[in-house]
């Protein structure tokens, strides 16, 4: 973990838990609710998460504080942030940026941001040490406004008041040029001042994220079967498909649409590399919505419907995967019975439910999670607030933010609730590491609703079709009564 901290402290590369300034013209940066709206990543505390000089979460002791009053209008205000910068450079904490908030006084301050046309009005961090002084401008800055859910990172100003907090992040990778940092001064140009008394502005350390400890993959029953060879005979395995046999579709209750799915052993155009032999390729064609709609019905193939199941598949997003117009659905588990739990057919606990997977918009290039593609769960349940299901991205450790052109082991566990009780369980793992967990779900009020099927669905929307051809690949599907886990093979992650 120290290596990660040092990398973040250097500031040369964005870390997944960095807040986002946002894309010009888009509303996808930090806001009062999220530190990264593009990834739907929420603050733990509305209006931002910080640590004070004592390392207390949401604490009140700033690293530095200074009064900014009417006399500073059109001038520069300064803060001595030496201790904070020294901690970052030493790798004590990850450099997640400075958090500026009012700690006393009244009124509001408006400072120039890095978008200011006049360079003299932009924020500066001045470092002095053994060598020549170094003046930095922010690599990102923004402010949060209590009155709006929108992100404001592309404004040419930063506001600090009782209702506004400002965030600034500087790239500290070049601090070696000054030697040991002996002094660090934050300078902000005061564009405007509201109120006739000074506002006391404190500097804190940004501290947000959905981090999870790095652990070895959790192995399950698949560990006993290298490359999944022989796994179909395991007494706890209900179904296995590797798409190698010519009659592979016979094991499914439905395999559709025929014009969108194909068995692929090679596809260099989309940079496909096999997991183990053939894979199922699904195409989201331009102007179309459905790429995959396969079903495994338990009553038809297993003789009865369970109340708890594990479902694992390997997923590879093709080189042309890029969601810019809408999110959509991915494989999951359901009990719709053709009545409710999809398409705006609201689940009420007696008529059906579903927990399909989901994909969200791809993360833009100027975001700390650039090049990642979020997945999660799209769930119809008895307590859903509206006619359509709830979307929960898999945020733990950012493990549900996938890259293109690599294989992932994706596993879901669903246990139905005791009828009427809020004790249903939904969990997910990516490459054998926890990515999501919810243990208070109410899928049903009646015992006749069971787990009807595995729903291998890839659907664009909503209502918006795919704006261009996109592809993904699926392989080595396992349905089991116990945790499956990733394969033990050099071909798998």
C-alpha positions as CSV (number, residue, x, y, z in Angstrom):
1,X,0.0,0.0,0.0
2,X,2.9,2.4,0.6
3,X,3.9,2.1,-3.0
4,X,0.4,3.2,-4.0
5,X,0.5,6.1,-1.6
6,X,3.9,7.3,-2.9
7,X,2.5,7.2,-6.5
8,X,-0.5,9.2,-5.5
9,X,1.6,11.6,-3.5
10,X,3.8,12.3,-6.5
11,X,0.7,13.4,-8.3
12,X,1.9,12.4,-11.8
13,X,-1.0,10.0,-12.4
14,X,-4.6,10.2,-11.5
15,X,-5.7,7.6,-8.9
16,X,-9.2,6.0,-9.1
17,X,-10.2,7.7,-5.8
18,X,-9.3,11.2,-7.0
19,X,-12.2,13.7,-7.4
20,X,-12.9,14.7,-10.9
21,X,-12.9,18.3,-12.2
22,X,-15.2,17.2,-15.1
23,X,-15.4,17.4,-18.8
24,X,-16.0,20.8,-20.4
25,X,-19.6,21.0,-21.5
26,X,-20.5,17.9,-19.4
27,X,-22.0,17.6,-16.0
28,X,-19.7,14.7,-14.8
29,X,-17.2,16.1,-12.3
30,X,-17.3,16.6,-8.5
31,X,-20.6,17.9,-7.0
32,X,-22.2,18.3,-3.6
33,X,-23.2,14.6,-3.9
34,X,-20.4,12.9,-5.8
35,X,-16.7,13.2,-6.1
36,X,-16.9,11.7,-9.6
37,X,-20.3,12.0,-11.2
38,X,-19.2,10.1,-14.3
39,X,-18.6,7.0,-12.2
40,X,-21.6,7.7,-9.9
41,X,-19.1,7.7,-7.0
42,X,-20.6,9.4,-3.9
43,X,-19.0,11.3,-1.1
44,X,-19.5,9.6,2.2
45,X,-20.6,13.0,3.5
46,X,-22.6,15.4,1.4
47,X,-20.5,18.4,0.4
48,X,-17.3,16.5,0.5
49,X,-15.0,14.3,2.6
50,X,-11.9,15.8,4.3
51,X,-9.3,15.1,7.1
52,X,-8.0,17.8,9.3
53,X,-4.5,18.4,10.7
54,X,-5.0,15.7,13.4
55,X,-6.2,13.2,10.7
56,X,-9.7,13.4,12.0
57,X,-12.4,12.8,9.4
58,X,-14.6,15.9,9.0
59,X,-12.4,17.5,11.7
60,X,-12.2,21.2,12.5
61,X,-8.4,21.8,12.8
62,X,-7.2,23.1,9.5
63,X,-3.6,22.7,8.2
64,X,-3.7,26.4,7.5
65,X,-6.2,29.2,7.9
66,X,-6.3,32.8,6.8
67,X,-8.8,35.7,6.9
68,X,-10.0,36.9,3.5
69,X,-11.8,40.2,3.8
70,X,-12.9,43.2,1.6
71,X,-9.3,44.5,1.6
72,X,-8.2,41.4,-0.4
73,X,-10.5,42.1,-3.3
74,X,-8.4,42.2,-6.5
75,X,-5.4,41.0,-4.5
76,X,-3.8,37.6,-3.5
77,X,-4.5,35.7,-0.3
78,X,-2.0,33.3,1.0
79,X,-1.9,30.1,3.2
80,X,1.1,28.3,4.6
81,X,0.5,24.7,3.6
82,X,4.0,23.5,4.2
83,X,3.0,20.7,6.6
84,X,0.4,19.3,4.2
85,X,2.7,19.3,1.2
86,X,5.5,17.7,3.2
87,X,3.2,14.9,4.3
88,X,2.2,14.3,0.7
89,X,5.8,14.4,-0.6
90,X,6.9,12.0,2.2
91,X,4.2,9.5,1.2
92,X,2.4,9.7,4.5
93,X,-0.9,10.3,2.8
94,X,-2.1,10.1,-0.8
95,X,-2.3,13.5,-2.5
96,X,-6.1,13.7,-3.1
97,X,-6.0,17.5,-3.1
98,X,-6.7,20.5,-0.9
99,X,-10.2,21.1,0.6
100,X,-11.0,24.7,1.4
101,X,-13.9,25.6,3.5
102,X,-15.1,28.4,5.8
103,X,-14.0,27.9,9.4
104,X,-15.2,31.3,10.8
105,X,-16.4,34.8,9.9
106,X,-19.1,35.6,7.4
107,X,-19.6,36.3,3.7
108,X,-18.3,34.6,0.6
109,X,-15.0,34.7,-1.4
110,X,-14.7,34.2,-5.1
111,X,-11.2,33.2,-6.3
112,X,-9.8,32.8,-9.8
113,X,-9.7,29.2,-11.0
114,X,-7.2,27.5,-13.4
115,X,-9.6,28.4,-16.2
116,X,-9.0,32.1,-15.8
117,X,-7.8,33.7,-19.0
118,X,-5.4,35.9,-17.1
119,X,-2.6,33.7,-15.8
120,X,-2.0,36.1,-12.9
121,X,-5.4,35.3,-11.5
122,X,-5.0,31.5,-11.5
123,X,-4.2,29.6,-8.3
124,X,-0.6,28.9,-7.4
125,X,1.3,26.6,-5.1
126,X,4.8,28.1,-4.5
127,X,7.4,25.6,-3.2
128,X,10.8,26.6,-1.9
129,X,13.6,24.5,-0.6
130,X,17.3,23.8,-1.2
131,X,17.1,24.5,-4.9
132,X,15.2,27.1,-7.1
133,X,11.6,27.9,-6.1
134,X,8.9,26.1,-8.1
135,X,5.5,27.6,-8.9
136,X,2.7,25.2,-9.8
137,X,-0.8,25.7,-11.1
138,X,-3.5,23.2,-10.4
139,X,-3.9,20.1,-12.5
140,X,-7.6,20.2,-11.4
141,X,-9.8,22.6,-9.4
142,X,-13.6,22.9,-8.7
143,X,-16.0,24.0,-6.1
144,X,-19.1,22.4,-4.5
145,X,-22.4,24.2,-4.1
146,X,-25.0,23.1,-1.6
147,X,-27.8,24.4,-3.8
148,X,-27.2,22.3,-6.9
149,X,-26.4,18.7,-7.8
150,X,-24.4,19.8,-10.8
151,X,-20.6,19.8,-11.1
152,X,-18.9,23.2,-11.5
153,X,-15.4,22.3,-12.3
154,X,-15.1,24.2,-15.6
155,X,-16.0,27.6,-14.1
156,X,-13.4,30.3,-14.2
157,X,-13.9,30.9,-10.5
158,X,-13.9,29.1,-7.2
159,X,-16.2,30.0,-4.3
160,X,-15.8,29.5,-0.6
161,X,-18.6,30.3,1.8
162,X,-20.9,28.6,4.3
163,X,-22.5,26.9,1.3
164,X,-19.5,26.4,-1.0
165,X,-16.3,24.4,-0.6
166,X,-13.3,24.6,-3.1
167,X,-11.1,21.8,-4.2
168,X,-7.6,22.1,-5.7
169,X,-5.1,19.4,-6.7
170,X,-1.5,20.1,-7.7
171,X,0.9,17.7,-9.4
172,X,3.8,17.3,-7.0
173,X,5.9,14.9,-9.1
174,X,8.4,17.7,-9.8
175,X,9.2,18.5,-6.2
176,X,12.7,17.0,-6.6
177,X,13.7,20.2,-8.4
178,X,13.5,22.2,-5.2
179,X,15.1,19.6,-3.0
180,X,13.5,19.2,0.4
181,X,10.4,21.3,0.6
182,X,11.0,23.9,3.3
183,X,7.9,26.0,2.6
184,X,4.8,25.7,0.5
185,X,2.5,28.6,0.0
186,X,-1.0,28.5,-1.6
187,X,-1.9,31.7,-3.4
188,X,-5.4,32.5,-4.6
189,X,-6.5,35.7,-6.4
190,X,-9.6,37.2,-4.8
191,X,-12.0,38.2,-7.6
192,X,-14.9,39.3,-5.4
193,X,-16.0,39.5,-1.8
194,X,-19.5,39.4,-0.4
195,X,-20.1,40.8,3.1
196,X,-18.3,43.5,5.0
197,X,-16.3,41.2,7.4
198,X,-13.5,38.7,6.7
199,X,-14.2,35.1,6.0
200,X,-11.8,32.7,7.7
201,X,-10.9,30.1,5.1
202,X,-9.2,26.8,6.3
203,X,-7.2,24.3,4.2
204,X,-7.9,20.6,4.8
205,X,-6.8,17.4,3.1
206,X,-9.3,15.8,0.7
207,X,-9.9,12.2,1.7
208,X,-12.5,10.3,-0.4
209,X,-12.8,7.0,-2.1
210,X,-14.3,3.5,-2.5
211,X,-11.1,1.8,-1.7
212,X,-10.8,-1.8,-0.6
213,X,-7.8,-3.8,0.7
214,X,-5.8,-5.5,-2.0
215,X,-6.3,-9.2,-1.3
216,X,-5.6,-12.5,-3.1
217,X,-8.5,-13.7,-5.2
218,X,-11.1,-15.7,-3.2
219,X,-11.0,-19.2,-4.6
220,X,-14.0,-21.5,-4.7
221,X,-15.0,-24.8,-6.2
222,X,-13.4,-23.9,-9.6
223,X,-10.0,-24.1,-8.0
224,X,-10.4,-27.9,-8.0
225,X,-10.7,-27.9,-11.8
226,X,-7.8,-26.2,-13.6
227,X,-9.2,-24.4,-16.7
228,X,-12.6,-25.6,-15.6
229,X,-11.9,-29.1,-16.9
230,X,-14.4,-31.5,-15.3
231,X,-16.2,-28.8,-13.4
232,X,-19.5,-29.8,-14.9
233,X,-19.4,-33.0,-12.9
234,X,-19.0,-31.3,-9.5
235,X,-22.0,-32.2,-7.3
236,X,-22.6,-28.5,-6.6
237,X,-22.5,-27.4,-10.2
238,X,-25.9,-27.0,-11.9
239,X,-24.8,-26.0,-15.4
240,X,-21.6,-25.3,-17.3
241,X,-21.1,-23.9,-20.8
242,X,-17.8,-23.2,-22.6
243,X,-19.2,-22.8,-26.2
244,X,-16.8,-25.4,-27.6
245,X,-19.5,-27.9,-28.8
246,X,-21.4,-27.4,-32.1
247,X,-24.6,-28.0,-30.3
248,X,-23.8,-25.6,-27.4
249,X,-27.2,-23.9,-27.7
250,X,-29.1,-27.1,-26.7
251,X,-28.2,-26.6,-23.1
252,X,-30.0,-23.3,-22.9
253,X,-33.7,-22.7,-22.8
254,X,-33.3,-19.9,-25.3
255,X,-30.3,-18.6,-27.3
256,X,-31.1,-15.4,-29.2
257,X,-31.0,-13.2,-31.2
258,X,-29.4,-15.4,-33.9
259,X,-28.3,-12.4,-36.0
260,X,-26.3,-10.9,-33.0
261,X,-24.5,-13.9,-31.5
262,X,-21.8,-16.0,-32.9
263,X,-19.1,-18.4,-31.7
264,X,-15.7,-16.8,-32.1
265,X,-12.3,-18.4,-31.9
266,X,-10.6,-15.4,-33.4
267,X,-11.5,-11.7,-34.0
268,X,-8.4,-9.6,-34.6
269,X,-10.4,-6.6,-35.6
270,X,-11.7,-6.3,-32.0
271,X,-8.3,-7.4,-30.5
272,X,-9.9,-10.6,-29.3
273,X,-7.7,-13.1,-27.5
274,X,-9.3,-16.4,-26.4
275,X,-9.7,-17.3,-22.8
276,X,-9.7,-21.0,-23.6
277,X,-10.7,-21.8,-27.2
278,X,-14.0,-20.5,-28.4
279,X,-16.1,-17.8,-26.9
280,X,-19.6,-16.4,-27.4
281,X,-19.5,-13.1,-29.3
282,X,-22.4,-10.7,-28.9
283,X,-22.9,-7.7,-31.1
284,X,-24.7,-4.5,-30.2
285,X,-25.3,-3.4,-33.8
286,X,-25.7,0.2,-34.8
287,X,-29.3,1.2,-34.4
288,X,-30.2,-2.0,-32.4
289,X,-30.7,-2.6,-28.7
290,X,-30.4,-6.3,-28.1
291,X,-27.1,-8.1,-28.4
292,X,-27.9,-11.2,-26.2
293,X,-31.0,-12.7,-24.8
294,X,-30.3,-16.2,-23.5
295,X,-32.1,-18.0,-20.8
296,X,-31.4,-20.9,-18.5
297,X,-34.6,-21.9,-16.8
298,X,-34.2,-24.0,-13.7
299,X,-37.5,-25.8,-13.7
300,X,-36.9,-27.0,-17.3
301,X,-33.3,-28.1,-16.9
302,X,-32.8,-28.7,-13.2
303,X,-36.2,-30.0,-12.1
304,X,-37.0,-27.1,-9.7
305,X,-36.4,-23.5,-8.8
306,X,-33.8,-22.7,-6.1
307,X,-33.9,-19.9,-3.6
308,X,-30.1,-19.3,-3.7
309,X,-27.7,-19.5,-6.6
310,X,-24.1,-18.6,-7.7
311,X,-23.5,-17.6,-11.3
312,X,-20.1,-16.9,-12.8
313,X,-19.1,-16.0,-16.3
314,X,-16.0,-14.7,-18.0
315,X,-16.4,-11.3,-19.7
316,X,-14.3,-9.4,-22.2
317,X,-15.3,-6.1,-23.6
318,X,-14.3,-5.7,-27.3
319,X,-12.0,-3.0,-28.5
320,X,-15.0,-1.1,-29.9
321,X,-16.9,-1.1,-26.6
322,X,-17.7,2.6,-25.8
323,X,-20.9,3.6,-24.1
324,X,-21.6,7.3,-24.9
325,X,-25.4,7.4,-25.4
326,X,-26.9,5.3,-22.7
327,X,-26.4,2.5,-20.2
328,X,-27.9,-0.9,-20.4
329,X,-28.3,-4.5,-19.1
330,X,-25.9,-7.3,-18.6
331,X,-26.3,-11.0,-17.6
332,X,-27.9,-11.7,-14.2
333,X,-30.5,-13.6,-12.3
334,X,-34.3,-13.2,-12.3
335,X,-37.8,-14.5,-11.5
336,X,-40.0,-12.4,-13.8
337,X,-42.4,-15.3,-14.8
338,X,-43.3,-13.2,-17.8
339,X,-45.3,-10.8,-15.5
340,X,-43.1,-8.2,-13.9
341,X,-39.5,-7.2,-13.2
342,X,-38.5,-5.7,-16.5
343,X,-39.5,-3.0,-19.0
344,X,-41.2,-0.7,-16.5
345,X,-43.3,-3.6,-15.2
346,X,-42.9,-2.7,-11.5
347,X,-42.2,-5.4,-9.0
348,X,-44.5,-5.4,-6.0
349,X,-43.3,-8.5,-4.2
350,X,-46.0,-10.8,-5.6
351,X,-45.6,-10.6,-9.4
352,X,-41.9,-11.0,-10.1
353,X,-38.4,-9.6,-9.7
354,X,-35.0,-9.4,-11.4
355,X,-31.4,-8.7,-10.7
356,X,-29.8,-8.4,-14.1
357,X,-26.3,-7.0,-14.5
358,X,-25.9,-3.4,-15.8
359,X,-23.4,-1.3,-17.7
360,X,-23.1,2.5,-17.5
361,X,-21.6,5.2,-19.6
362,X,-17.9,4.8,-20.3
363,X,-15.7,7.1,-18.3
364,X,-14.3,10.0,-20.4
365,X,-10.7,10.6,-21.1
366,X,-10.2,13.5,-18.7
367,X,-11.4,11.6,-15.7
368,X,-9.3,9.8,-13.0
369,X,-11.0,6.6,-14.1
370,X,-10.5,7.3,-17.8
371,X,-10.7,4.3,-20.1
372,X,-12.9,2.3,-17.6
373,X,-16.4,0.9,-18.3
374,X,-18.6,0.6,-15.2
375,X,-20.8,-2.5,-14.6
376,X,-23.2,-3.3,-11.8
377,X,-26.7,-4.5,-11.0
378,X,-30.1,-3.4,-12.4
379,X,-32.6,-4.6,-9.9
380,X,-36.4,-4.8,-9.7
381,X,-37.4,-5.5,-6.1
382,X,-40.4,-5.0,-3.9
383,X,-39.1,-1.7,-2.3
384,X,-38.1,0.0,-5.5
385,X,-39.3,3.6,-5.5
386,X,-40.5,3.9,-9.1
387,X,-41.7,1.8,-12.1
388,X,-38.1,1.0,-13.2
389,X,-35.4,-0.9,-11.4
390,X,-32.6,0.5,-9.3
391,X,-29.0,0.6,-10.6
392,X,-26.2,-0.2,-8.2
393,X,-22.7,0.0,-9.7
394,X,-20.1,-2.3,-8.3
395,X,-17.8,0.3,-6.6
396,X,-15.9,-1.6,-3.9
397,X,-12.2,-1.2,-4.8
398,X,-13.4,0.2,-8.2
399,X,-13.5,-3.5,-9.2
400,X,-16.6,-3.0,-11.3
401,X,-14.8,-0.4,-13.5
402,X,-13.5,-2.6,-16.3
403,X,-11.0,-2.1,-19.1
404,X,-11.4,-3.2,-22.6
405,X,-9.5,-6.1,-24.2
406,X,-9.0,-8.3,-21.1
407,X,-10.9,-11.1,-19.5
408,X,-12.7,-10.8,-16.2
409,X,-14.2,-13.4,-13.9
410,X,-17.6,-11.9,-13.0
411,X,-19.6,-13.7,-10.3
412,X,-23.0,-13.0,-8.7
413,X,-24.6,-14.6,-5.7
414,X,-28.3,-14.2,-5.0
415,X,-30.3,-15.4,-2.0
416,X,-34.0,-14.7,-1.9
417,X,-35.4,-13.0,1.2
418,X,-37.7,-14.7,3.7
419,X,-41.1,-13.7,2.2
420,X,-41.9,-10.2,3.5
421,X,-38.6,-9.7,5.3
422,X,-35.7,-7.5,4.2
423,X,-33.0,-10.1,4.3
424,X,-32.4,-10.9,0.7
425,X,-28.7,-11.0,-0.4
426,X,-27.0,-9.9,-3.6
427,X,-23.2,-10.0,-3.9
428,X,-20.7,-9.7,-6.7
429,X,-17.0,-10.5,-7.2
430,X,-14.7,-9.5,-10.0
431,X,-11.7,-11.7,-10.5
432,X,-12.5,-13.3,-7.2
433,X,-12.5,-10.0,-5.2
434,X,-15.5,-8.5,-3.6
435,X,-17.1,-5.7,-5.7
436,X,-20.6,-5.3,-4.3
437,X,-22.8,-6.5,-1.5
438,X,-26.3,-5.7,-0.4
439,X,-28.0,-7.8,2.4
440,X,-31.3,-6.0,3.0
441,X,-33.2,-6.7,-0.1
442,X,-36.9,-7.6,-0.3
443,X,-37.5,-9.4,-3.6
444,X,-40.8,-11.0,-2.6
445,X,-43.7,-11.1,-0.2
446,X,-44.8,-14.6,-1.3
447,X,-43.0,-17.9,-1.2
448,X,-44.1,-18.9,-4.7
449,X,-41.6,-16.5,-6.3
450,X,-38.3,-18.3,-6.7
451,X,-35.2,-18.0,-8.8
452,X,-36.7,-18.8,-12.2
453,X,-33.7,-18.3,-14.5
454,X,-30.3,-17.1,-15.3
455,X,-30.9,-14.2,-17.7
456,X,-27.9,-13.8,-20.1
457,X,-29.0,-10.4,-21.4
458,X,-27.0,-7.6,-23.1
459,X,-29.3,-4.7,-24.0
460,X,-28.6,-1.1,-24.8
461,X,-31.0,1.2,-23.0
462,X,-33.5,2.3,-21.8
463,X,-34.8,3.3,-25.2
464,X,-31.7,4.6,-26.9
465,X,-30.2,2.1,-29.4
466,X,-26.5,1.6,-29.9
467,X,-25.0,4.5,-31.9
468,X,-22.5,2.2,-33.6
469,X,-21.4,-1.5,-33.6
470,X,-20.1,-2.7,-30.3
471,X,-19.0,-6.2,-29.2
472,X,-18.3,-8.2,-26.1
473,X,-17.3,-11.8,-25.5
474,X,-18.5,-14.4,-22.9
475,X,-17.0,-17.7,-21.9
476,X,-17.0,-20.4,-19.3
477,X,-20.4,-19.9,-17.7
478,X,-20.9,-21.8,-14.4
479,X,-24.1,-22.0,-12.3
480,X,-23.7,-23.6,-8.9
481,X,-25.0,-24.0,-5.4
482,X,-21.8,-22.8,-3.9
483,X,-19.3,-20.0,-4.5
484,X,-17.4,-20.8,-7.8
485,X,-14.5,-18.3,-8.0
486,X,-12.1,-17.7,-10.8
487,X,-10.3,-20.5,-12.7
488,X,-6.8,-21.5,-11.7
489,X,-5.0,-21.1,-15.0
490,X,-2.4,-18.9,-16.4
491,X,-4.9,-17.9,-19.1
492,X,-7.2,-16.3,-16.5
493,X,-6.5,-13.1,-14.4
